[in-house]
Amino acid sequence: ARNNTDLVNKLVNIASRCAGFIAKGHKGQLASQLENRALFDSFVSAGDNIARLYEQRHFSKAMREIMALADQANRYIDERKPWVLAKQPDSADEVQQVCTMGINLFRILMIYLKPVLPVMSDNAEAFLCAPVQNWDDRKTPLLNTTINSYQALMTRIDKKAINKMVEASVTNSSPAKAETIEADTNHISIDDFLKVDLRIVDIIAANHVDGADSLIQITVSLGEESRNVFAGIKSAYDPAQLVGKQAVLVANLKPRKMKFGISEGMLLAAGPGGEDIYLIAPDNGAKAGMQVR
């Protein structure tokens, strides 16, 4: 539910930021070439998998793919910083190319969202003065054409309204004849997954637990608070090895009262057991308290 709203906000962000520079500095005229053809082509290529997910009715997976592309488009704009370029002399052409690139990425995303957000896609079509109808439209970039000044694509970013639009589209996309689908207990929904709060932690203390063959008592820091965790990893780790390491904590797990004290979370680990247990750790640069996304 939250992701649907986030996605629309990210799309609006792309369009509104780029359109302003095109309107103000170039009278709505897009550049004659793309600033990053490879990035454009990668967005086009992603459409094959998104189409396949729609056809297989994996709508949540399709939304995640589109969300990832929206994040990529926003990162591109953040890295190229057209608002900084616009203040530099003799940079008008570069600003136009960067914003033309952003507008084209936005258009591709709107084509991908046409099946679930048709009204927003129609509004985007009026704004772009170009078709946002057919899947193949994404392959041809908008170049050297004029777009209209940006108008709100939706009157208000309303979470409930967006969810209803997506749910209605998913329902309408279902077969007319009811089908019995066997429940698959091996899958969870994205909403279920989002309930799990995974956090990066620093291990600041670790001790043997008297009377426990497999447990190590570990104190972890989430940046602004510390937690006590009992982890069954004694067969693979000596407590002294753990201090200074980073790990991933299930931070919103209900505290569990144990014989040796209260465990306030769970550290993630992989492996079959015994000596083959491996704590999951983040890449360099992660800080305690960061949420795993």
HELIX and SHEET records of a PDB file:
HELIX    1   1 ARG A    2  HIS A   26  1                                  25    
HELIX    2   2 ARG A   37  GLU A   55  1                                  19    
HELIX    3   3 PHE A   59  ARG A   80  1                                  22    
HELIX    4   4 PRO A   82  LEU A   85  1                                   4    
HELIX    5   5 ALA A   92  LEU A  113  1                                  22    
HELIX    6   6 PRO A  118  LEU A  128  1                                  11    
HELIX    7   7 TRP A  135  LYS A  139  5                                   5    
HELIX    8   8 LYS A  159  ASN A  172  1                                  14    
HELIX    9   9 ILE A  190  LEU A  194  1                                   5    
HELIX   10  10 PRO A  239  LEU A  242  1                                   4    
SHEET    1   A 5 SER A 226  ALA A 231  0                                        
SHEET    2   A 5 ILE A 216  SER A 221 -1                                        
SHEET    3   A 5 LEU A 198  HIS A 208 -1                                        
SHEET    4   A 5 GLN A 246  VAL A 250 -1                                        
SHEET    5   A 5 MET A 266  LEU A 267 -1                                        
SHEET    1   B 2 ARG A 256  MET A 258  0                                        
SHEET    2   B 2 GLY A 261  SER A 263 -1                                        
SHEET    1   C 2 ALA A 269  GLY A 273  0                                        
SHEET    2   C 2 ASP A 276  LEU A 279 -1                                        
END                                                                             
